[in-house]
Amino acid sequence: MKAVQYREIGGRPEVVEVEDPQPGPGQVLLDVTAAGLCHSDEYVMGLPEEEYVYGLPLTLGHEGAGTVAALGEGVTGVEVGDSVVVYGPWGCGRCVRCSAGQENYCERAAELGIAPPGLGAPGAMAERMLVDDARHLVPIGDLDPVAAAPLTDAGLTPYHAIKRSLPKLGAGSTAVVIGVGGLGHVAVQILSALSGARVVALDIGDDKLELARRVGAAEALKSSPEAVEPVKEMTRGRGADVVLDFVGAQATLDLAPQLVRVGGDLTVVGITAGAPTLKVGFGTVPFEVSTLVPYWGSRDELVEVVELAQRGQISVHTERFSLDEAPEAYRRLHEGSLTGRGVVVP
Protein backbone atom coordinates (compact mmCIF):
# COMPACT_ATOMS: atom_id res chain seq x y z
CA MET A 1 0.00 0.00 0.00
CA LYS A 2 1.01 3.64 -0.34
CA ALA A 3 2.15 5.65 2.69
CA VAL A 4 3.64 9.09 3.29
CA GLN A 5 6.82 8.74 5.33
CA TYR A 6 9.55 10.83 6.88
CA ARG A 7 12.59 8.67 6.14
CA GLU A 8 15.77 10.56 6.99
CA ILE A 9 16.73 13.41 9.31
CA GLY A 10 16.46 16.69 7.47
CA GLY A 11 14.59 15.14 4.54
CA ARG A 12 11.12 15.86 3.26
CA PRO A 13 8.11 13.49 3.23
CA GLU A 14 8.03 10.83 0.53
CA VAL A 15 5.29 8.62 -0.92
CA VAL A 16 6.45 5.02 -0.69
CA GLU A 17 5.14 1.48 -0.93
CA VAL A 18 4.94 -0.45 2.36
CA GLU A 19 3.45 -3.77 3.44
CA ASP A 20 -0.24 -3.90 4.29
CA PRO A 21 -0.71 -4.03 8.08
CA GLN A 22 -2.61 -6.91 9.68
CA PRO A 23 -4.48 -6.57 12.98
CA GLY A 24 -3.16 -8.54 15.92
CA PRO A 25 -5.07 -9.34 19.11
CA GLY A 26 -6.95 -6.27 20.36
CA GLN A 27 -6.12 -4.18 17.28
CA VAL A 28 -8.38 -2.60 14.67
CA LEU A 29 -7.50 -2.16 10.99
CA LEU A 30 -8.88 0.91 9.24
CA ASP A 31 -9.25 1.79 5.60
CA VAL A 32 -8.14 5.41 5.89
CA THR A 33 -10.65 7.92 4.51
CA ALA A 34 -8.83 11.14 5.49
CA ALA A 35 -5.67 12.31 7.26
CA GLY A 36 -4.86 15.86 8.36
CA LEU A 37 -1.56 17.73 8.10
CA CYS A 38 -0.34 19.54 11.20
CA HIS A 39 2.41 21.99 12.11
CA SER A 40 3.48 19.42 14.71
CA ASP A 41 4.60 17.27 11.77
CA GLU A 42 6.77 20.13 10.59
CA TYR A 43 8.15 20.54 14.11
CA VAL A 44 9.05 16.84 14.27
CA MET A 45 10.67 16.86 10.83
CA GLY A 46 12.66 19.95 11.78
CA LEU A 47 14.31 18.38 14.82
CA PRO A 48 18.07 17.75 14.73
CA GLU A 49 19.23 14.14 14.96
CA GLU A 50 20.19 14.40 18.64
CA GLU A 51 16.63 15.48 19.58
CA TYR A 52 14.65 13.22 17.24
CA VAL A 53 12.94 10.33 19.12
CA TYR A 54 10.12 9.21 16.80
CA GLY A 55 11.83 6.45 14.84
CA LEU A 56 12.56 6.14 11.11
CA PRO A 57 10.93 5.60 8.75
CA LEU A 58 7.87 7.32 10.25
CA THR A 59 4.48 7.12 8.55
CA LEU A 60 3.00 10.56 9.21
CA GLY A 61 -0.52 11.56 10.17
CA HIS A 62 -1.83 11.95 13.73
CA GLU A 63 -5.24 13.18 12.53
CA GLY A 64 -7.05 10.22 11.04
CA ALA A 65 -10.49 9.06 9.94
CA GLY A 66 -11.37 5.70 8.48
CA THR A 67 -13.74 2.81 7.99
CA VAL A 68 -13.25 -0.28 10.13
CA ALA A 69 -11.89 -2.95 7.76
CA ALA A 70 -10.96 -5.82 10.11
CA LEU A 71 -10.88 -6.69 13.79
CA GLY A 72 -8.15 -8.47 15.69
CA GLU A 73 -8.89 -11.26 18.11
CA GLY A 74 -10.94 -10.17 21.12
CA VAL A 75 -11.99 -6.76 19.79
CA THR A 76 -15.44 -5.55 20.83
CA GLY A 77 -17.21 -2.21 20.68
CA VAL A 78 -16.81 -1.56 16.95
CA GLU A 79 -17.98 -3.36 13.83
CA VAL A 80 -16.58 -3.73 10.34
CA GLY A 81 -17.92 -0.85 8.26
CA ASP A 82 -18.12 1.69 11.10
CA SER A 83 -17.02 5.21 10.17
CA VAL A 84 -14.71 6.54 12.87
CA VAL A 85 -12.00 9.01 13.79
CA VAL A 86 -8.87 8.06 15.72
CA TYR A 87 -8.20 9.48 19.16
CA GLY A 88 -4.48 10.18 18.95
CA PRO A 89 -2.85 10.45 22.40
CA TRP A 90 -2.68 6.75 23.22
CA GLY A 91 -1.91 5.84 26.82
CA CYS A 92 -1.54 2.74 28.96
CA GLY A 93 -5.21 2.79 30.02
CA ARG A 94 -4.27 1.91 33.62
CA CYS A 95 -2.39 4.73 35.34
CA VAL A 96 -4.10 7.40 37.46
CA ARG A 97 -4.42 9.83 34.55
CA CYS A 98 -5.71 7.21 32.11
CA SER A 99 -8.20 5.94 34.70
CA ALA A 100 -9.54 9.50 34.91
CA GLY A 101 -9.99 9.55 31.12
CA GLN A 102 -6.90 11.68 30.50
CA GLU A 103 -4.81 9.45 28.25
CA ASN A 104 -3.27 12.60 26.81
CA TYR A 105 -1.45 12.88 30.15
CA CYS A 106 -0.62 9.19 30.57
CA GLU A 107 2.12 8.79 33.18
CA ARG A 108 3.58 5.58 31.72
CA ALA A 109 3.42 6.00 27.94
CA ALA A 110 7.11 6.83 27.53
CA GLU A 111 8.17 4.07 29.92
CA LEU A 112 6.08 1.49 28.03
CA GLY A 113 7.06 2.71 24.56
CA ILE A 114 3.51 3.80 23.70
CA ALA A 115 3.45 6.50 21.00
CA PRO A 116 0.66 8.28 19.13
CA PRO A 117 0.01 7.42 15.48
CA GLY A 118 2.15 9.62 13.26
CA LEU A 119 4.30 10.58 16.24
CA GLY A 120 6.10 7.31 16.82
CA ALA A 121 3.57 4.69 15.73
CA PRO A 122 2.60 4.40 12.04
CA GLY A 123 0.08 7.13 11.29
CA ALA A 124 -2.95 7.77 9.14
CA MET A 125 -1.22 9.12 6.05
CA ALA A 126 -1.51 5.79 4.28
CA GLU A 127 -4.15 3.67 2.64
CA ARG A 128 -4.60 1.63 5.83
CA MET A 129 -3.58 1.96 9.47
CA LEU A 130 -3.62 -0.07 12.67
CA VAL A 131 -5.22 1.28 15.83
CA ASP A 132 -3.96 -0.27 19.04
CA ASP A 133 -7.31 -0.46 20.84
CA ALA A 134 -10.98 0.07 19.97
CA ARG A 135 -11.26 2.59 22.82
CA HIS A 136 -9.23 4.96 20.63
CA LEU A 137 -11.98 5.14 18.01
CA VAL A 138 -14.89 7.60 18.05
CA PRO A 139 -17.85 7.06 15.71
CA ILE A 140 -18.74 9.93 13.39
CA GLY A 141 -21.91 8.62 11.74
CA ASP A 142 -22.52 10.36 8.44
CA LEU A 143 -20.10 13.24 9.12
CA ASP A 144 -17.77 13.80 6.15
CA PRO A 145 -14.43 12.12 7.04
CA VAL A 146 -12.50 15.00 5.44
CA ALA A 147 -14.22 17.41 7.82
CA ALA A 148 -13.96 14.97 10.73
CA ALA A 149 -10.29 13.90 10.63
CA PRO A 150 -8.90 17.31 11.67
CA LEU A 151 -11.29 17.36 14.64
CA THR A 152 -8.98 14.86 16.36
CA ASP A 153 -6.33 17.55 16.85
CA ALA A 154 -7.28 20.84 15.20
CA GLY A 155 -10.64 20.57 16.98
CA LEU A 156 -9.75 18.65 20.14
CA THR A 157 -6.65 20.62 21.13
CA PRO A 158 -8.27 24.08 21.15
CA TYR A 159 -11.41 22.63 22.75
CA HIS A 160 -9.35 21.23 25.63
CA ALA A 161 -7.44 24.51 25.98
CA ILE A 162 -10.60 26.64 25.98
CA LYS A 163 -12.73 24.43 28.21
CA ARG A 164 -10.61 25.04 31.32
CA SER A 165 -10.99 28.82 30.83
CA LEU A 166 -14.78 28.93 30.30
CA PRO A 167 -15.46 30.25 33.84
CA LYS A 168 -13.60 33.43 32.82
CA LEU A 169 -15.42 33.81 29.51
CA GLY A 170 -18.87 35.00 30.46
CA ALA A 171 -20.80 37.93 28.98
CA GLY A 172 -18.64 41.00 28.51
CA SER A 173 -15.36 39.05 28.46
CA THR A 174 -12.70 39.11 25.75
CA ALA A 175 -10.64 36.25 24.34
CA VAL A 176 -7.63 36.77 22.07
CA VAL A 177 -6.62 34.06 19.61
CA ILE A 178 -3.07 34.45 18.29
CA GLY A 179 -2.61 32.54 15.04
CA VAL A 180 -5.64 31.68 12.91
CA GLY A 181 -4.29 28.61 11.17
CA GLY A 182 -5.45 25.01 11.41
CA LEU A 183 -6.17 25.16 15.16
CA GLY A 184 -6.77 28.87 15.62
CA HIS A 185 -9.68 29.20 13.20
CA VAL A 186 -11.42 26.33 15.02
CA ALA A 187 -10.70 28.00 18.36
CA VAL A 188 -12.55 31.11 17.17
CA GLN A 189 -15.61 28.96 16.46
CA ILE A 190 -15.42 27.06 19.75
CA LEU A 191 -15.21 30.32 21.68
CA SER A 192 -18.23 31.65 19.79
CA ALA A 193 -20.20 28.44 20.39
CA LEU A 194 -19.44 27.95 24.07
CA SER A 195 -18.75 31.34 25.62
CA GLY A 196 -20.01 34.88 25.88
CA ALA A 197 -16.62 36.32 24.93
CA ARG A 198 -15.85 38.82 22.22
CA VAL A 199 -13.23 37.05 20.12
CA VAL A 200 -10.24 39.01 18.82
CA ALA A 201 -8.04 37.20 16.28
CA LEU A 202 -4.40 38.07 15.57
CA ASP A 203 -2.35 36.83 12.63
CA ILE A 204 0.26 38.11 10.19
CA GLY A 205 -1.59 36.87 7.09
CA ASP A 206 -4.42 38.83 5.51
CA ASP A 207 -6.03 35.62 4.23
CA LYS A 208 -6.09 34.17 7.74
CA LEU A 209 -7.52 37.35 9.22
CA GLU A 210 -10.28 37.21 6.63
CA LEU A 211 -10.94 33.58 7.57
CA ALA A 212 -11.12 34.62 11.22
CA ARG A 213 -13.79 37.18 10.43
CA ARG A 214 -15.78 34.65 8.40
CA VAL A 215 -15.83 32.11 11.23
CA GLY A 216 -16.88 34.52 13.96
CA ALA A 217 -14.12 36.84 15.17
CA ALA A 218 -15.45 40.23 16.21
CA GLU A 219 -12.08 41.83 15.46
CA ALA A 220 -9.12 40.69 13.37
CA LEU A 221 -5.79 42.48 13.79
CA LYS A 222 -2.24 42.10 12.55
CA SER A 223 -0.19 40.15 15.09
CA SER A 224 2.41 42.63 16.31
CA PRO A 225 3.11 44.84 19.33
CA GLU A 226 0.85 47.42 17.69
CA ALA A 227 -2.12 45.14 18.52
CA VAL A 228 -1.73 45.79 22.25
CA GLU A 229 -3.25 49.29 22.23
CA PRO A 230 -6.47 48.39 20.35
CA VAL A 231 -6.99 45.33 22.57
CA LYS A 232 -6.57 47.51 25.65
CA GLU A 233 -9.01 50.04 24.18
CA MET A 234 -11.62 47.32 23.56
CA THR A 235 -11.28 46.13 27.15
CA ARG A 236 -11.26 49.56 28.85
CA GLY A 237 -7.58 49.27 29.60
CA ARG A 238 -7.79 45.89 31.35
CA GLY A 239 -6.62 43.46 28.69
CA ALA A 240 -8.13 40.16 27.57
CA ASP A 241 -9.57 37.67 30.03
CA VAL A 242 -8.03 34.79 28.08
CA VAL A 243 -5.17 34.77 25.57
CA LEU A 244 -4.55 31.63 23.50
CA ASP A 245 -1.31 31.44 21.54
CA PHE A 246 -1.58 28.93 18.69
CA VAL A 247 1.83 29.89 17.25
CA GLY A 248 4.29 29.55 20.12
CA ALA A 249 7.05 31.57 18.43
CA GLN A 250 9.20 33.96 20.44
CA ALA A 251 7.39 36.97 18.96
CA THR A 252 3.97 35.70 20.07
CA LEU A 253 5.26 34.56 23.47
CA ASP A 254 6.56 38.09 24.01
CA LEU A 255 3.28 39.60 22.82
CA ALA A 256 0.82 37.45 24.78
CA PRO A 257 1.66 38.78 28.29
CA GLN A 258 1.01 42.30 27.07
CA LEU A 259 -2.53 41.35 26.04
CA VAL A 260 -3.78 39.47 29.11
CA ARG A 261 -5.44 41.11 32.09
CA VAL A 262 -4.75 40.73 35.81
CA GLY A 263 -6.11 37.34 36.87
CA GLY A 264 -6.51 36.17 33.29
CA ASP A 265 -5.44 32.95 31.56
CA LEU A 266 -2.49 32.75 29.17
CA THR A 267 -2.44 29.44 27.31
CA VAL A 268 0.33 28.42 24.91
CA VAL A 269 -0.77 25.76 22.41
CA GLY A 270 1.51 26.32 19.42
CA ILE A 271 4.86 24.59 18.94
CA THR A 272 7.75 26.28 17.14
CA ALA A 273 11.32 25.10 16.68
CA GLY A 274 14.17 26.98 18.28
CA ALA A 275 13.22 26.68 21.98
CA PRO A 276 11.22 29.91 22.35
CA THR A 277 10.55 30.88 25.97
CA LEU A 278 7.62 32.45 27.79
CA LYS A 279 8.97 34.59 30.62
CA VAL A 280 6.86 34.06 33.73
CA GLY A 281 7.63 35.79 37.00
CA PHE A 282 7.20 38.95 39.01
CA GLY A 283 6.92 41.86 36.59
CA THR A 284 6.85 39.74 33.43
CA VAL A 285 3.13 38.87 33.44
CA PRO A 286 0.21 40.65 35.15
CA PHE A 287 -0.59 39.58 38.69
CA GLU A 288 -2.35 36.21 39.17
CA VAL A 289 -2.22 35.30 35.52
CA SER A 290 -2.50 31.53 35.09
CA THR A 291 -0.23 30.07 32.42
CA LEU A 292 -0.79 26.66 30.86
CA VAL A 293 0.80 24.49 28.20
CA PRO A 294 -1.89 21.90 27.42
CA TYR A 295 -1.47 18.78 25.32
CA TRP A 296 -4.20 17.47 23.01
CA GLY A 297 -7.35 16.49 24.97
CA SER A 298 -9.33 13.59 26.39
CA ARG A 299 -11.40 11.06 24.46
CA ASP A 300 -14.56 12.38 26.13
CA GLU A 301 -13.70 15.84 24.83
CA LEU A 302 -13.25 14.43 21.33
CA VAL A 303 -16.76 12.99 21.55
CA GLU A 304 -17.99 16.48 22.46
CA VAL A 305 -16.08 18.06 19.58
CA VAL A 306 -17.60 15.59 17.11
CA GLU A 307 -21.03 16.45 18.52
CA LEU A 308 -20.41 20.17 17.93
CA ALA A 309 -19.44 19.40 14.33
CA GLN A 310 -22.48 17.19 13.79
CA ARG A 311 -24.68 20.05 15.01
CA GLY A 312 -22.98 22.47 12.62
CA GLN A 313 -21.57 24.65 15.40
CA ILE A 314 -17.96 24.19 14.28
CA SER A 315 -16.34 23.22 11.00
CA VAL A 316 -12.79 22.95 9.74
CA HIS A 317 -11.78 24.89 6.66
CA THR A 318 -10.00 22.24 4.59
CA GLU A 319 -8.04 21.85 1.37
CA ARG A 320 -7.92 18.32 -0.10
CA PHE A 321 -4.88 16.51 -1.47
CA SER A 322 -4.32 12.98 -2.74
CA LEU A 323 -1.64 10.76 -1.18
CA ASP A 324 0.62 11.48 -4.15
CA GLU A 325 0.14 15.21 -3.54
CA ALA A 326 1.05 14.99 0.17
CA PRO A 327 4.68 16.15 -0.27
CA GLU A 328 3.39 19.26 -2.05
CA ALA A 329 0.86 19.82 0.73
CA TYR A 330 3.66 19.66 3.30
CA ARG A 331 5.71 22.09 1.24
CA ARG A 332 2.83 24.56 1.36
CA LEU A 333 2.36 23.97 5.07
CA HIS A 334 6.05 24.68 5.58
CA GLU A 335 5.91 27.95 3.63
CA GLY A 336 2.64 29.03 5.32
CA SER A 337 0.47 29.15 2.21
CA LEU A 338 -2.23 26.76 3.48
CA THR A 339 -5.35 28.42 4.87
CA GLY A 340 -7.11 26.21 7.39
CA ARG A 341 -6.23 22.50 7.38
CA GLY A 342 -4.69 20.43 4.63
CA VAL A 343 -6.29 16.98 4.43
CA VAL A 344 -4.95 14.00 2.48
CA VAL A 345 -7.58 11.67 1.01
CA PRO A 346 -6.21 8.24 -0.01
Secondary structure, 3 states (H helix, E strand, C coil): CEEEEECCCCCCCEEEECCCCCCCCCCEEEEEEEEECCHHHHHHHCCCHHHCCCCCCEECCCEEEEEEEEECCCCCCCCCCCEEEECCCCCCCCCHHHHCCCHHHCCCHHHHCCCCECCCECCCCECEEEECCHHHEEECCCCCHHHHHHHHCCCHHHHHHHHCCHHHCCCCCEEEEECCCCCHHHHHHHHHHHCCCEEEEEECCHHHHHHHHHCCCCEEEECCHHHHHHHHHHCCCCCEEEEEECCCCHHHHHHHHHHEEEEEEEEECCCCCCCCCCCCCECCECCCCEEECCCCCCHHHHHHHHHHHHCCCCCCCEEEEECCCHHHHHHHHHHCCCCCEEEEEC
